[in-house]
Amino acid sequence: MSGIRLHAPRPGWTDTANVVVIGSGVAGLTVALRCAAAGAQVTVVTKARLDDGSTRWAQGGVAAALGEGDTPAQHLDDTLVAGAGLCDEQAVRTLVTEGPAAVRRLIGTGARFDTDAETGEILLGREGGHHRRRIVHAGGDATGAEISRALVAAVRAAGIHTIEHALVLDLLKDAEGRAAGVSLHVMGEGQHDGVGAVRAPAVVLATGGMGQVFSATTNPAVSTGDGVALALRAGAEVSDLEFVQFHPTVLWVGPGAEGQLPLVSEAVRGEGAHLVDADGHRFMVGQHELAELAPRDIVAKGITRRMQETGTEHMYLDARHFGAEMWAKRFPTILAACRAHGIDPVTEPIPVAPAAHHASGGVRTDLAGRSTVPGLYACGEVACTGVHGANRLASNSLLEGLVFAERIAEDITAGLAAGDLAPGEPVPAGAEPGEPLPAPEVRHTIQRIMTEGAGVLRSAESLATAAERLAAISRAPEKPAEPGTESWEAANLLLVARVLVAAARLREETRGSHWREDRPERDEESWSRHLLVTLRPDRTLAITGTDTPAFPPVTPSSSPSSIARSSE
């Protein structure tokens, strides 16, 4: 192992594979299935159970140009508009062109999407930012659960080796700096226990998001930014972490609610629900041509502004006109969640407010999913492919996971066949202890700091305060915490929080999901570019900028502009 690492015991056991996939959502399991089908020896490592990834929480569906009259070009246009000038157009074109076939292959894997009872054709919904119905869904509003079910069943049928309840720690690298596997900690009894290692020449990060860096989120408790933090410690570039999408309509369950909160899918608005204030006024009408179906950043800002104007903690989503039958058939999951919290959307408006939902940024990759560290790949929410730009278009995330997972599998299997991905010997860890660990209770402090200083509304002052408070936590504690799952997760959250705040401070404009109250305008001349962040050996951040919205190659020879540099 080389570079910065978490403080952890030395691995007590070792497995070997051709490919180790970290994560069990749509991206990770698709990579695993495609690589295994090509004859590769694959190990899947997942933080909880195999079916506990973020994918299963996805309600809306998968966006793809499958409907009559729809085209990839129209999907491209909607994605570019939502991305607010920062999408990598080549990446988006890849997504929308290869997307329809990838969805059909997912159906071939066993996913059962909603179809018309008479014709058997796939039913398509509509969500914010889309000018056409192109959202494939399952179980009404349980698309993620169905995709997860199908992929998990396929992985088990294929006999792919899995290690469950395992937190990935750090990347193993060989003497040439190539990926050589990962260290991990298995939580609880099982085939393996404690800290171990999986040696493999190809490592795929599919660890999901980092929503737990905020107090209120739609993300599960396991979404602690582990993949981004690992990549940073390994020397990889990350990008666009300042662009965190806050879903506009998360169920408001009371003042000060924290943790994972129920999502009210954008598809509810796609079917005709209205956003209203306490007086029943549709405040999004006139703010955008699509009103409630504007891109998510615009709707989240509209809700937040109206909350400020009225001095309230939430707005309302009114879908009483759906009727009981439509609610039960099209949105059974949301209906059950609302009723579990004492709200009946059939007879009353739903209280909603924005909450952290999706990270548009992550580990920077090329179109083959390769990071700037040879042998290290990333796909799904942990990656930054350039597809989402400054704001993700609704239901593009599951499609991104599918399309780029297939591309990663193709690159890995070709590399294995050509001998380019040969197993290397990991460099042993040095004698010095790893990164000092913060106390587990710091997690809640970080979440409050980020919610107050780097949430939906940001300013130079709020971000400076957040940076100072995070820096105070980062200073080596007098008594570092003992190694363990909670302290490792707290360390990961602290690192991704630092990067997010540093990038948000530098980006002195409002664009997409990054809203600076002190810089309310979009600055095309200065900021039509990405920020690239790496972690220096002294644990400070190095930040550079690209020259255009298109990402440079991931090879070390690339030399981005130095428009912004930070020693943090």
C-alpha positions in Angstrom: 0.0 0.0 0.0 1.3 3.5 -0.7 0.3 7.1 -0.1 -2.1 8.2 2.5 -4.1 5.5 4.2 -6.6 5.1 7.1 -5.2 3.9 10.4 -6.2 0.2 10.5 -4.7 -3.2 11.5 -2.7 -5.0 8.9 -4.8 -7.4 6.7 -5.2 -10.8 8.4 -6.4 -12.7 5.3 -6.2 -12.3 1.6 -8.3 -13.2 -1.4 -7.3 -12.9 -5.1 -9.4 -12.1 -8.2 -9.0 -10.6 -11.7 -11.6 -7.9 -10.8 -12.8 -6.6 -7.4 -16.0 -4.6 -7.5 -16.8 -2.4 -4.5 -20.6 -1.9 -4.4 -23.7 -3.8 -5.2 -26.0 -1.3 -7.0 -26.9 -1.2 -10.6 -23.3 -0.1 -11.6 -21.3 -2.6 -9.6 -23.5 -5.7 -10.3 -23.6 -4.9 -14.0 -19.8 -4.7 -14.1 -19.6 -8.0 -12.2 -22.0 -9.8 -14.5 -20.4 -8.6 -17.7 -16.8 -9.4 -16.5 -17.9 -12.9 -15.2 -19.6 -13.6 -18.5 -16.3 -13.0 -20.2 -14.6 -15.5 -18.0 -13.0 -13.1 -15.5 -12.7 -14.1 -11.8 -14.8 -11.5 -10.0 -15.2 -10.6 -6.3 -18.0 -8.3 -5.3 -17.5 -6.4 -2.0 -20.6 -4.7 -0.5 -21.0 -2.7 2.7 -24.3 -4.3 3.8 -26.2 -7.1 2.1 -26.0 -7.6 -1.6 -29.4 -6.1 -2.1 -28.9 -3.1 0.1 -27.3 -0.6 -2.3 -28.7 2.8 -3.1 -30.2 1.5 -6.3 -33.1 -0.2 -4.5 -34.2 3.2 -3.2 -34.6 4.7 -6.7 -38.3 5.4 -7.3 -38.6 7.2 -10.6 -37.0 4.9 -13.1 -34.5 4.8 -16.0 -34.5 7.5 -18.7 -34.0 6.2 -22.2 -35.3 7.3 -25.7 -37.6 4.3 -26.2 -40.9 6.0 -26.9 -42.4 6.7 -30.3 -41.1 9.9 -31.7 -38.4 10.2 -29.1 -34.7 10.2 -30.1 -31.3 10.1 -28.4 -30.8 13.7 -29.8 -33.8 14.9 -27.8 -32.6 13.2 -24.7 -29.2 14.8 -25.3 -30.7 18.2 -25.5 -32.6 17.8 -22.2 -29.5 16.5 -20.4 -27.4 19.4 -21.6 -29.9 22.0 -20.5 -30.2 20.4 -17.1 -26.4 20.3 -16.8 -26.2 24.1 -17.0 -23.3 24.3 -19.4 -21.0 21.9 -17.7 -21.8 18.5 -19.2 -19.1 16.8 -21.2 -21.1 16.5 -24.5 -19.2 13.4 -25.7 -20.1 11.6 -22.4 -23.7 12.6 -22.7 -23.8 11.5 -26.3 -22.4 8.1 -25.3 -25.1 7.9 -22.5 -28.1 8.6 -24.7 -27.0 6.7 -27.7 -26.0 3.5 -25.9 -28.8 3.8 -23.3 -31.8 2.2 -25.1 -29.8 -1.0 -25.9 -28.5 -1.1 -22.3 -32.0 -1.0 -20.9 -33.1 -3.8 -23.2 -30.1 -5.9 -22.0 -31.2 -5.2 -18.4 -34.7 -6.5 -19.4 -32.9 -9.6 -20.8 -31.1 -10.0 -17.4 -34.6 -10.4 -15.9 -35.8 -6.9 -14.9 -39.6 -6.6 -15.2 -40.8 -3.1 -16.0 -44.3 -1.9 -16.1 -46.1 -2.6 -19.4 -49.5 -1.8 -20.9 -51.9 -4.6 -20.0 -53.3 -4.8 -23.6 -50.4 -4.1 -25.9 -47.5 -5.3 -23.7 -45.5 -2.2 -24.6 -43.3 -0.6 -21.9 -45.1 2.2 -20.1 -43.1 5.5 -20.0 -43.4 8.2 -17.4 -42.2 11.8 -17.4 -40.1 13.7 -14.9 -38.6 17.1 -14.5 -36.5 18.5 -17.3 -37.7 15.9 -19.8 -39.8 17.2 -22.7 -41.0 13.7 -23.5 -42.2 10.6 -21.7 -39.1 8.4 -21.5 -38.9 7.1 -17.9 -39.1 3.3 -17.7 -40.5 2.2 -14.3 -41.4 -0.9 -12.4 -43.9 -1.5 -9.6 -45.2 2.0 -10.2 -42.6 3.7 -8.1 -40.3 0.8 -7.1 -38.0 0.7 -10.1 -34.8 0.5 -8.1 -36.0 -2.4 -6.0 -36.9 -4.4 -9.2 -33.6 -3.7 -10.9 -31.8 -4.7 -7.7 -33.8 -7.9 -7.4 -33.0 -8.9 -11.0 -29.3 -8.1 -10.8 -28.8 -9.8 -7.4 -30.6 -12.9 -8.7 -28.4 -13.0 -11.8 -25.2 -12.5 -9.7 -26.2 -15.4 -7.4 -27.1 -17.6 -10.4 -23.7 -16.9 -11.9 -22.0 -18.0 -8.8 -20.0 -14.7 -8.4 -18.0 -14.5 -5.2 -19.4 -11.9 -2.8 -18.2 -10.5 0.5 -21.0 -8.8 2.3 -21.0 -6.5 5.3 -17.5 -5.2 4.4 -16.3 -1.6 4.5 -13.6 -0.9 1.9 -10.6 0.9 3.4 -7.8 1.8 1.0 -6.4 1.0 -2.4 -3.5 -1.4 -2.7 -0.9 -0.3 -5.3 2.1 -1.9 -6.8 5.6 -0.4 -7.2 4.6 1.3 -10.4 1.6 3.0 -8.8 -1.0 0.7 -10.4 -4.0 -0.6 -8.6 -3.3 -4.0 -7.0 -6.4 -4.6 -4.9 -8.1 -3.2 -1.8 -8.0 -3.5 2.0 -11.3 -4.0 3.7 -12.9 -4.7 7.0 -15.6 -7.4 7.3 -18.1 -6.5 10.0 -19.2 -9.5 12.0 -18.9 -13.2 11.7 -18.6 -15.0 8.4 -16.3 -16.6 6.0 -13.9 -13.7 6.7 -13.7 -11.5 9.7 -11.8 -8.3 10.5 -9.3 -6.5 8.2 -8.3 -8.4 5.1 -7.3 -7.7 1.4 -8.5 -8.7 -2.0 -5.7 -8.6 -4.5 -6.8 -7.8 -8.1 -5.3 -5.8 -11.0 -8.6 -4.1 -11.7 -10.5 -2.3 -9.0 -14.0 -0.9 -9.7 -15.5 1.6 -7.3 -19.3 1.5 -7.4 -19.8 2.6 -3.8 -22.7 5.1 -4.4 -23.0 8.6 -3.0 -22.1 10.7 0.0 -25.5 12.0 1.1 -24.7 11.2 4.7 -22.4 14.3 4.7 -25.6 16.3 5.3 -28.1 16.0 8.2 -31.1 15.3 6.0 -30.8 13.1 2.9 -32.6 10.6 0.8 -29.5 8.4 0.9 -29.2 5.3 3.1 -26.9 5.3 6.1 -24.1 3.5 4.2 -23.7 6.5 1.8 -20.6 8.0 3.5 -18.4 8.8 0.5 -16.2 5.8 1.0 -15.2 5.5 -2.6 -14.4 9.1 -3.2 -12.3 9.2 0.0 -10.4 6.0 -1.0 -9.7 7.5 -4.4 -8.4 10.7 -2.9 -6.1 8.9 -0.5 -4.9 6.8 -3.5 -3.9 10.0 -5.5 -6.8 10.0 -7.9 -8.5 13.1 -9.2 -12.1 14.0 -8.2 -14.2 16.6 -9.8 -17.5 18.6 -9.4 -18.1 17.7 -5.7 -19.6 21.2 -5.2 -22.6 20.1 -7.3 -24.8 18.2 -4.9 -28.4 17.8 -6.1 -31.0 18.5 -3.4 -34.2 16.7 -4.4 -37.0 19.3 -4.3 -39.7 17.0 -2.9 -38.6 15.0 0.2 -41.3 14.2 2.7 -41.2 16.8 5.5 -41.7 14.7 8.7 -41.2 17.4 11.3 -38.8 20.2 12.4 -35.1 19.1 12.8 -35.6 15.7 11.1 -32.3 14.0 10.3 -31.0 10.9 8.6 -32.6 9.1 5.6 -35.9 10.7 4.8 -38.6 9.4 2.4 -38.4 10.6 -1.2 -41.5 11.8 -3.1 -40.5 11.0 -6.6 -40.4 13.5 -9.4 -42.7 11.2 -11.3 -45.5 12.4 -9.0 -45.1 15.8 -10.6 -44.6 14.2 -13.9 -48.1 12.8 -13.6 -49.6 16.2 -12.8 -49.1 17.0 -9.1 -48.8 20.7 -8.2 -46.4 22.5 -5.9 -48.3 24.9 -3.7 -47.8 27.0 -0.6 -50.0 27.0 2.5 -52.5 29.3 0.6 -52.7 26.9 -2.3 -50.7 29.2 -4.7 -48.8 27.4 -7.4 -45.5 29.4 -7.0 -43.6 27.6 -9.7 -45.9 28.8 -12.5 -44.2 31.7 -14.2 -40.7 30.8 -12.9 -39.9 28.4 -15.7 -41.7 27.2 -18.9 -42.0 23.7 -17.4 -43.3 25.0 -14.0 -43.2 22.1 -11.5 -41.4 20.0 -14.1 -38.4 22.4 -14.4 -34.9 20.8 -13.7 -34.4 19.9 -10.1 -32.1 22.7 -9.2 -34.7 25.3 -10.3 -37.5 23.6 -8.4 -35.4 23.2 -5.3 -34.5 26.9 -5.4 -38.1 27.9 -6.0 -39.2 25.9 -3.0 -36.4 27.3 -0.8 -37.2 30.9 -1.9 -40.9 30.5 -1.1 -40.1 29.0 2.3 -38.0 32.0 3.0 -40.7 34.4 1.8 -43.4 32.8 3.9 -41.2 31.9 6.9 -42.1 28.2 6.8 -40.2 25.0 6.9 -41.9 23.3 3.9 -44.2 23.6 0.9 -46.8 21.2 -0.3 -47.2 18.8 -3.2 -50.9 18.5 -4.1 -52.0 15.3 -5.9 -55.4 14.8 -4.4 -56.8 14.9 -7.9 -55.1 11.6 -8.7 -57.7 9.7 -6.7 -57.2 6.6 -4.5 -56.9 4.1 -7.4 -54.1 6.0 -9.2 -52.2 6.5 -6.0 -52.4 2.8 -5.1 -51.4 1.6 -8.6 -48.8 4.1 -9.8 -47.2 5.2 -6.5 -47.8 2.5 -3.9 -44.4 3.0 -2.2 -44.8 6.7 -1.7 -48.4 6.2 -0.6 -47.3 3.8 2.1 -44.5 6.1 3.3 -46.8 9.1 3.6 -49.4 7.1 5.5 -46.7 5.7 7.8 -46.1 9.4 8.8 -49.7 10.2 9.3 -50.3 11.9 5.9 -52.8 10.6 3.3 -52.0 12.1 -0.1 -55.4 11.0 -1.4 -57.1 13.5 0.8 -54.5 16.1 1.8 -51.4 17.8 0.2 -48.0 16.3 1.1 -45.6 18.5 3.1 -42.2 18.6 1.2 -38.8 20.3 1.5 -35.5 19.8 -0.3 -32.9 17.4 1.0 -29.5 16.1 -0.2 -30.1 13.5 -2.9 -27.4 12.9 -5.5 -23.7 13.8 -6.0 -23.2 15.0 -9.6 -19.4 14.9 -9.0 -17.0 12.2 -7.9 -14.0 10.2 -9.0 -13.1 11.7 -12.5 -13.2 9.1 -15.2 -13.0 8.8 -19.0 -15.5 7.1 -21.2 -14.1 3.7 -20.3 -14.6 4.4 -16.6 -10.8 4.7 -16.0 -9.6 7.1 -13.2 -6.3 8.9 -13.1 -4.8 5.9 -11.2 -4.1 3.0 -13.6 -6.3 0.0 -12.8 -8.7 2.0 -10.7 -12.2 2.4 -12.3 -15.3 4.1 -11.1 -19.0 4.1 -12.1 -22.4 5.1 -10.8 -22.8 7.9 -8.3 -19.2 7.6 -7.0 -17.9 8.6 -10.5 -17.8 11.9 -12.4 -18.1 11.0 -16.1 -19.1 14.5 -17.1 -22.7 13.3 -17.9 -24.4 15.3 -15.2 -22.6 18.6 -15.4 -23.8 21.0 -12.8 -27.1 19.3 -12.3 -28.3 15.7 -13.0 -31.3 15.3 -15.2 -34.0 13.1 -13.5 -33.5 9.3 -13.9 -30.2 9.6 -15.8 -28.3 8.1 -12.9 -29.5 4.5 -13.3 -28.8 4.8 -17.0 -25.4 6.1 -16.4 -24.7 3.2 -14.1 -25.8 0.7 -16.8 -24.0 2.3 -19.7 -20.6 3.0 -18.1 -20.6 -0.3 -16.2 -20.8 -2.1 -19.5 -18.0 0.1 -20.9 -15.8 -0.6 -17.9 -16.4 -4.4 -18.2 -15.4 -4.2 -21.9 -12.2 -2.3 -21.1 -11.3 -4.7 -18.2 -11.9 -7.9 -20.2 -9.9 -6.5 -23.1 -7.1 -5.6 -20.8 -7.1 -9.0 -19.2 -7.1 -10.8 -22.5 -4.2 -8.6 -23.8 -2.2 -9.1 -20.6 -2.3 -5.3 -19.8 -4.0 -6.0 -16.5 -1.6 -8.4 -14.9 -1.6 -8.8 -11.1 1.1 -6.8 -9.4 2.6 -7.2 -5.9 1.1 -4.6 -3.5 3.7 -2.3 -1.9 3.6 -3.1 1.9 2.4 -0.4 4.2 5.1 1.6 5.9 5.9 1.6 9.6 4.1 4.8 10.3 0.5 4.6 11.4 -2.2 5.7 8.9 -4.4 8.7 8.9 -5.5 9.7 12.5 -9.1 8.9 13.0 -11.8 11.3 14.3 -14.1 10.2 17.0 -17.3 8.5 15.7 -19.5 11.2 17.2 -17.9 13.8 14.9 -20.1 12.4 12.1 -23.1 14.4 13.4 -21.0 17.5 13.8 -19.9 17.3 10.2 -23.5 16.9 9.1 -24.6 20.0 10.9 -21.6 22.0 9.6 -22.4 21.0 6.0 -26.1 21.5 6.3 -25.7 25.0 7.8 -22.8 26.1 5.6 -22.9 24.2 2.3 -26.5 23.2 1.9 -29.0 24.4 -0.7 -28.0 28.0 0.1 -24.3 29.0 0.2 -22.3 32.1 0.5 -18.7 33.1 0.9 -19.3 33.6 4.6 -21.1 30.4 5.3 -18.6 28.4 3.3 -15.6 30.1 5.1 -17.2 29.2 8.5 -17.7 25.6 7.4 -14.1 25.3 6.2 -12.8 26.7 9.5 -14.9 24.3 11.5 -13.9 21.3 9.3 -10.3 22.3 9.6 -10.5 22.3 13.4 -11.8 18.7 13.3 -9.1 17.7 10.8 -6.3 18.8 13.0 -4.9 15.6 14.6 -6.8 15.0 17.8 -5.0 14.7 21.1 -6.3 11.2 21.4 -7.2 9.7 17.9 -10.1 7.3 17.9 -9.5 3.6 17.7 -9.8 1.9 14.3 -13.4 0.7 13.6 -16.3 1.1 11.2 -17.7 4.3 12.8 -14.4 6.1 13.0 -13.4 5.1 9.4 -16.8 6.4 8.1 -16.3 9.6 10.0 -12.9 10.0 8.4 -14.3 9.5 5.0 -17.1 12.0 5.6 -14.7 14.6 6.9 -12.4 14.2 3.8 -15.3 14.5 1.2 -16.8 17.4 3.2 -13.4 19.3 3.0 -13.2 18.8 -0.7 -16.9 19.9 -1.3 -16.5 23.0 0.7 -13.1 24.0 -0.9 -14.6 23.6 -4.4 -17.7 25.5 -3.5 -15.7 28.4 -2.1 -13.7 28.7 -5.3 -16.7 28.5 -7.6 -17.8 32.1 -7.2 -21.0 31.9 -9.2 -24.5 30.2 -9.1 -24.8 27.3 -11.6 -27.0 24.2 -11.5 -27.2 22.8 -8.0 -24.5 25.2 -6.7 -26.3 28.2 -5.4 -24.2 31.1 -4.1 -26.4 33.8 -2.5 -23.5 36.3 -2.8 -22.8 35.4 -6.4 -26.4 34.9 -7.8 -25.4 35.0 -11.5 -23.9 32.3 -13.8 -20.4 33.4 -14.9 -19.7 31.8 -18.3 -16.5 33.6 -18.9 -14.8 32.5 -15.7 -16.6 29.3 -14.7 -17.5 27.2 -17.8 -15.0 24.6 -16.5 -14.5 21.9 -13.9 -12.5 21.9 -10.7 -10.1 19.0 -10.3 -9.0 18.1 -6.8 -6.3 15.8 -5.5 -5.0 15.1 -2.0 -1.3 16.0 -1.4 0.9 13.8 0.7 0.7 16.4 3.5 -3.1 16.0 3.4 -3.8 19.5 1.9 -5.8 19.8 -1.3 -4.5 20.7 -4.7 -7.2 22.2 -7.0 -6.8 23.0 -10.7 -9.3 23.9 -13.4 -10.1 22.5 -16.8 -10.0 24.8 -19.8 -13.5 23.8 -21.1 -16.6 21.8 -20.0 -14.9 18.8 -21.7 -12.6 16.8 -19.4 -9.0 16.3 -20.4 -7.6 12.7 -20.7 -7.1 10.8 -17.5 -3.5 10.0 -18.4 -0.8 11.7 -16.3 0.3 13.8 -19.3 -2.8 15.9 -19.2 -2.1 19.4 -17.9 -5.2 21.3 -16.9 -5.3 25.1 -16.5 -4.2 26.5 -13.1 -7.1 28.9 -12.9 -7.6 28.0 -9.2 -5.1 26.5 -6.8 -5.5 25.8 -3.2 -3.3 24.7 -0.4 -6.4 24.6 1.8 
